[in-house]
Amino acid sequence: MIVFIRGLEFYAYHGYSDEEQAIGHRYVVDAEFTVADPVGNDDVLTRSVDYGEAGVFLLDWLTSRQRRTLEALLAELGPVLLDRYPQALGVRLRLAKRLPPAPYVAEAAGVEMTFTRD
């Protein structure tokens, strides 16, 4: 079963240049948690990932640090999420900068990483 949060937007101060780190930018994150044992008829949320709580945690975590690259940010976040949600077998994260400062026009640019338990 997949529990997901899609299109969670926030403002933060990540970026390679000093200007990006000072001015900030809009970002959007998607998270997909793979859960082995679906809640099903048991209706017990603790067997799954609470996407409401996970969304609040993601927002807090992503806005409380500052990194030069999105790759470094996600590489740090993936293991944190697996530790926080032991019921998740893995998590897939996609983090994008909306309308990135580049010599072209793009809706978003970013990175995607998948983390699984060893």
GISUL-V33588 format. One record per pair of residues at least 24 apart in sequence whose C-alpha atoms are under 7 Angstrom apart, sorted by sequence separation. I is the first residue (numbers start at 0). J is the second residue. D is the distance in Angstrom with one decimal. If there is no record, write none. Layout:
# GISUL-V33588
I_J_D ; I_J_D
This chain:
# GISUL-V33588
5_29_4.5 ; 90_114_5.3 ; 4_29_5.5 ; 5_30_6.5 ; 89_114_5.4 ; 90_115_6.5 ; 4_30_5.2 ; 89_115_4.1 ; 3_30_5.5 ; 4_31_6.5 ; 88_115_6.0 ; 89_116_6.2 ; 3_31_4.3 ; 88_116_6.0 ; 2_31_5.7 ; 3_32_6.2 ; 1_31_6.2 ; 2_32_5.1 ; 1_32_5.5 ; 2_33_6.6 ; 1_33_4.8 ; 0_33_5.8 ; 1_34_6.1 ; 0_34_5.3 ; 0_35_6.4 ; 48_84_6.7 ; 0_37_6.1 ; 77_114_5.9 ; 48_86_7.0 ; 47_86_6.3 ; 46_86_6.4 ; 69_109_6.9 ; 70_110_6.5 ; 69_110_6.7 ; 2_48_6.7 ; 4_50_6.6 ; 3_50_6.9 ; 9_58_7.0 ; 11_62_5.3 ; 13_65_5.2 ; 14_66_6.6 ; 15_67_4.3 ; 34_86_6.2 ; 12_65_5.8 ; 13_66_5.0 ; 14_67_4.6 ; 15_68_6.1 ; 34_87_4.7 ; 35_88_6.7 ; 13_67_5.6 ; 14_68_5.9 ; 33_87_5.5 ; 34_88_5.7 ; 13_68_6.9 ; 32_87_5.9 ; 33_88_5.5 ; 33_89_5.2 ; 32_89_5.9 ; 33_90_6.2 ; 32_90_4.5 ; 31_90_5.5 ; 32_91_6.6 ; 30_90_6.8 ; 31_91_5.1 ; 30_91_5.7 ; 31_92_6.6 ; 30_92_4.7 ; 29_92_5.7 ; 30_93_6.6 ; 29_93_5.1 ; 28_93_5.6 ; 29_94_6.6 ; 28_94_4.5 ; 27_94_5.9 ; 28_95_6.4 ; 27_95_5.4 ; 26_95_5.6 ; 27_96_6.6 ; 26_96_4.5 ; 27_97_7.0 ; 25_96_6.1 ; 26_97_5.5 ; 25_97_5.6
